[in-house]
């Protein structure tokens, strides 16, 4: 079972063999770490911005960006069981908390590429969507909004490819079609997130190169925070 491991930024150097692995349907596992500006002081040369989208664009490549240790277990199961194409795991440098899930959520939900972490009631006012290390901010924003009487659903979409393969009924159960107030957060380019947030939604990300500083300072400087998620969600809900 072949695998390779390096920083996500160095996937740029690996494009030809990765593309061929996808073309030939080879079950290679790529373990990428340091997957965002969260790697901090190494600076913009080592902070991936466009790499996630670039990998997602490769046909037959499945990219999984888990939000915590539990999702990582599910991601690894996907990688070792998938033998008809390569799988790329995008992991953070920084430590991440174990997220507080609803009781009916399990590691198997990662297999579907996207699922509801916290329902926020049967009819949520807003849907907060995240991947990887930024899902924690969506969960924190849910708590902020809840204190204001705004019901927020939190959705984790660790894999676009797997989620898009699900039946429409399932995808609509995760992202209700009648809730147009949607906010996504991912510490990378926002390009592509319109497919999930829709025309009226807002995507929070890093549409520029990073900088060298401790990762929490970078998150604050670039608006990758729970407060920013809550602010954008509040604005969408107020618009009706």
C-alpha positions as CSV (number, residue, x, y, z in Angstrom):
1,X,0.0,0.0,0.0
2,X,2.1,2.9,-1.2
3,X,2.0,6.3,0.6
4,X,3.9,9.5,0.7
5,X,4.1,12.2,3.4
6,X,5.2,15.8,3.4
7,X,3.9,19.4,3.8
8,X,0.8,20.3,1.8
9,X,2.7,23.1,0.1
10,X,5.1,20.5,-1.5
11,X,2.2,18.9,-3.4
12,X,3.1,21.4,-6.1
13,X,6.3,19.5,-6.7
14,X,4.4,16.2,-6.8
15,X,1.7,17.1,-9.4
16,X,2.8,14.9,-12.3
17,X,2.9,11.6,-10.3
18,X,-0.2,12.4,-8.4
19,X,-2.1,13.2,-11.6
20,X,-0.9,9.9,-13.1
21,X,-1.9,8.0,-10.0
22,X,-5.4,9.4,-10.4
23,X,-5.4,8.7,-14.1
24,X,-4.3,5.1,-13.6
25,X,-6.6,4.6,-10.6
26,X,-3.8,3.7,-8.2
27,X,-4.6,3.5,-4.5
28,X,-1.8,5.7,-3.4
29,X,-2.2,7.5,0.0
30,X,-0.8,11.1,0.3
31,X,-0.5,12.3,3.9
32,X,-0.1,16.1,3.8
33,X,0.5,18.0,7.0
34,X,0.9,21.8,7.7
35,X,-2.2,22.3,5.6
36,X,-2.9,26.1,6.1
37,X,-1.6,29.4,7.4
38,X,-1.9,27.7,10.8
39,X,1.7,26.5,10.4
40,X,2.7,30.0,11.5
41,X,6.2,31.2,11.5
42,X,7.5,29.4,8.4
43,X,5.8,32.1,6.5
44,X,4.0,32.5,3.1
45,X,6.4,30.3,1.2
46,X,5.3,27.3,3.2
47,X,1.7,28.3,3.9
48,X,-0.6,26.6,1.3
49,X,-3.5,28.7,0.0
50,X,-4.5,27.4,-3.4
51,X,-3.2,23.8,-3.0
52,X,-6.4,22.3,-1.6
53,X,-8.5,23.6,-4.5
54,X,-5.7,22.4,-6.9
55,X,-5.9,18.8,-5.5
56,X,-9.7,18.9,-5.6
57,X,-9.6,19.7,-9.3
58,X,-7.8,16.4,-10.1
59,X,-10.3,13.8,-11.5
60,X,-10.5,10.6,-9.4
61,X,-8.5,12.2,-6.5
62,X,-10.3,12.2,-3.1
63,X,-9.2,14.9,-0.7
64,X,-10.1,14.6,3.0
65,X,-9.4,17.4,5.4
66,X,-10.5,16.1,8.9
67,X,-11.5,18.5,11.7
68,X,-10.3,16.5,14.7
69,X,-8.9,13.1,15.8
70,X,-12.3,11.4,15.3
71,X,-12.6,12.6,11.7
72,X,-9.0,11.6,11.1
73,X,-9.9,8.0,12.1
74,X,-12.7,8.1,9.5
75,X,-10.4,9.7,6.9
76,X,-7.8,7.0,7.4
77,X,-10.4,4.3,6.9
78,X,-11.4,5.9,3.6
79,X,-7.8,6.1,2.5
80,X,-6.9,2.4,3.2
81,X,-10.2,1.0,1.8
82,X,-10.2,3.1,-1.4
83,X,-8.2,1.1,-4.0
84,X,-9.4,2.6,-7.2
85,X,-7.7,6.0,-7.0
86,X,-5.5,8.1,-4.8
87,X,-6.5,9.7,-1.5
88,X,-5.0,12.9,-0.1
89,X,-5.3,13.6,3.6
90,X,-4.8,17.2,4.6
91,X,-3.8,17.6,8.3
92,X,-3.1,20.6,10.5
93,X,0.2,21.4,12.2
94,X,-1.5,22.7,15.3
95,X,-3.3,20.6,17.9
96,X,-7.1,20.5,17.5
97,X,-9.9,19.9,20.1
98,X,-12.2,16.9,19.9
99,X,-15.5,18.5,18.7
100,X,-18.7,18.2,20.6
101,X,-21.0,16.3,18.3
102,X,-24.7,15.5,18.4
103,X,-25.4,12.1,19.9
104,X,-26.3,10.5,16.6
105,X,-23.1,11.4,14.9
106,X,-20.4,8.7,14.3
107,X,-17.0,8.3,12.5
108,X,-18.8,6.6,9.6
109,X,-20.4,9.9,8.7
110,X,-17.1,11.0,7.3
111,X,-17.5,8.4,4.6
112,X,-20.3,10.6,3.2
113,X,-17.9,13.5,2.8
114,X,-20.2,15.9,4.7
115,X,-22.5,15.7,7.6
116,X,-24.3,17.6,10.4
117,X,-22.2,18.0,13.5
118,X,-24.8,20.1,15.3
119,X,-28.4,20.4,14.0
120,X,-29.3,23.7,15.4
121,X,-33.0,22.7,15.5
122,X,-35.2,21.3,12.8
123,X,-35.3,24.7,11.1
124,X,-32.0,26.5,11.6
125,X,-31.7,30.2,10.9
126,X,-28.2,29.8,9.4
127,X,-25.9,27.0,8.3
128,X,-22.2,27.3,9.2
129,X,-19.9,25.1,7.1
130,X,-16.3,24.3,7.6
131,X,-13.4,21.9,7.0
132,X,-10.4,20.8,9.0
133,X,-9.0,23.1,11.7
134,X,-11.7,25.8,11.0
135,X,-14.7,23.7,12.0
136,X,-13.9,24.5,15.6
137,X,-14.6,28.2,14.8
138,X,-17.9,27.3,13.3
139,X,-18.8,25.4,16.5
140,X,-17.7,28.3,18.7
141,X,-19.7,30.7,16.5
142,X,-22.8,28.5,17.0
143,X,-22.5,29.1,20.7
144,X,-22.1,32.8,20.3
145,X,-25.2,32.9,18.0
146,X,-27.2,30.7,20.3
147,X,-26.9,33.2,23.1
148,X,-28.4,35.8,20.8
149,X,-31.4,33.5,19.9
150,X,-30.0,32.6,16.5
151,X,-30.2,28.9,15.7
152,X,-27.1,27.8,13.7
153,X,-26.5,24.4,12.1
154,X,-22.9,23.3,11.9
155,X,-21.8,21.2,9.0
156,X,-18.4,19.6,8.4
157,X,-17.5,18.8,4.8
158,X,-14.1,17.1,5.0
159,X,-14.3,15.8,1.4
160,X,-16.0,17.7,-1.4
161,X,-15.7,14.7,-3.7
162,X,-17.4,12.2,-1.4
163,X,-20.1,14.6,-0.5
164,X,-20.9,15.4,-4.1
165,X,-21.3,11.7,-4.8
166,X,-24.1,11.4,-2.2
167,X,-27.8,11.3,-3.3
168,X,-29.4,14.7,-3.6
169,X,-31.9,13.9,-0.8
170,X,-29.0,13.3,1.6
171,X,-27.1,16.5,0.5
172,X,-30.3,18.5,0.9
173,X,-30.8,17.0,4.4
174,X,-27.4,18.3,5.4
175,X,-27.7,21.7,3.6
176,X,-31.4,22.5,3.6
177,X,-32.4,24.2,0.3
178,X,-34.7,26.6,2.1
179,X,-31.9,28.0,4.3
180,X,-30.0,30.5,2.1
181,X,-28.1,32.1,5.0
182,X,-24.9,30.1,4.8
183,X,-21.3,30.9,5.9
184,X,-18.3,28.7,5.0
185,X,-14.9,29.0,6.6
186,X,-11.6,27.4,5.4
187,X,-8.1,28.8,5.8
188,X,-7.5,28.7,2.0
189,X,-8.8,30.2,-1.1
190,X,-12.6,30.7,-1.1
191,X,-12.8,29.8,-4.8
192,X,-15.2,26.9,-5.2
193,X,-17.2,27.4,-1.9
194,X,-20.0,29.1,-3.8
195,X,-21.2,25.6,-4.7
196,X,-22.2,25.1,-1.1
197,X,-23.0,28.6,0.2
198,X,-25.0,29.6,-2.8
199,X,-25.5,33.1,-4.3
200,X,-26.5,34.6,-1.0
201,X,-23.9,33.0,1.2
202,X,-20.6,34.2,2.4
203,X,-17.2,32.4,2.3
204,X,-14.5,33.2,4.8
205,X,-11.0,32.2,3.7
206,X,-7.5,33.4,2.7
207,X,-7.7,34.7,-0.9
208,X,-4.1,35.9,-0.7
209,X,-0.7,34.8,0.5
210,X,-0.1,34.4,4.2
211,X,2.5,35.9,6.5
212,X,5.0,34.9,9.2
213,X,3.7,35.0,12.7
214,X,2.3,32.7,15.4
215,X,-0.8,31.1,13.9
216,X,-3.4,32.6,16.3
217,X,-2.1,36.1,15.3
218,X,-2.5,35.2,11.6
219,X,-6.0,33.9,12.2
220,X,-6.9,37.2,13.9
221,X,-5.3,39.3,11.2
222,X,-7.0,37.5,8.4
223,X,-10.4,37.0,10.0
224,X,-10.3,33.3,10.5
225,X,-12.1,33.4,13.8
226,X,-15.4,32.4,15.5
227,X,-16.3,36.1,15.9
228,X,-16.0,36.7,12.2
229,X,-18.2,33.7,11.4
230,X,-20.8,34.9,13.9
231,X,-20.6,38.4,12.5
232,X,-21.2,37.2,8.9
233,X,-24.0,34.9,10.0
234,X,-25.7,37.7,12.0
235,X,-25.6,39.9,8.9
236,X,-27.2,37.2,6.7
237,X,-29.9,36.5,9.2
238,X,-30.7,40.2,9.6
239,X,-31.2,40.4,5.8
240,X,-33.9,37.8,6.1
